[in-house]
């Protein structure tokens, strides 16, 4: 619909559109852009480019990875999306909400994409509306049933990202290409005998921002993933101190985590190991759920 509520067309689902999008909207005589999306009502609103500009925003549930906020009001450099340049802003902390006033209008402020740095603190927070999440559970049910990496025909699905010879790998690649996620979380089990270091205790969780090339380089995509992995490690440490490891970051040109990083999705590998007296991993699953669920 347009800004006045008039129906101007039909769409194929709100998941296929983003704030600020112009392509694929049809011809209206002049340029039109997606100005708002209402997933609950399945409504997309279009309008002129001027309607995309915002001087402020309100966001909820901030996560202060570096500690508590410096004060109830402070200056910060804010990015409204990960590829946009930072802009000076004044941030007002109001309970569980943040009011952000930009020094100059920002184009196409989008739910789920706010990053700010103020006084050396990294702030990660969703904008008031929810972001879109695609979740694939038990991607290899045949292997999961017998606790092995291979599927029913003996192929390691996680190493099939390049050849796509299995239906599981083909499905995952198709979902990735249609959804085009900015972030990905690759959840695996790992051997319960895996240790933190060569002589350490059992590893409960191993984290990694996988490499996208054999030089183990860092670009914006992998750097974003590393920041998320660091935030997860900080959060996990409250529950399982001393049992968090970094997974082997050797580049594998056939692995999904490595290639998803290469495809432009900031990907974090989360390997679940074991805790003492928790053979069925029930406590570990509860910890994982409490940490990872808020991301979705």
Secondary structure, 3 states (H helix, E strand, C coil): CCCCCCCCCCCCCHHHCCCCCCCCCCCCCCCCEEEEEECCCCEEEEECHHHHEEEEEEEECCEECCCCCCCCEEEEEEECCCCCCCEEEEEEEECCEEEEEEEEEEECCCCCCEEEEECCEEEEECECCCCCCCCCCCCCHHHHHCCCCECCCCCEHHHCCCCCCCHHHHHHHHHHHHHCCCEEEEEEECCCCCECCCCCCECCEEEECCCCCCCCCCCHHHHHHHHHHHHHHHHHHCCCCCCEEECCCCCCCCCHHHHHHHCCCEEEEEEECCCCCCCCCHHHHHHHHHHHHHHC
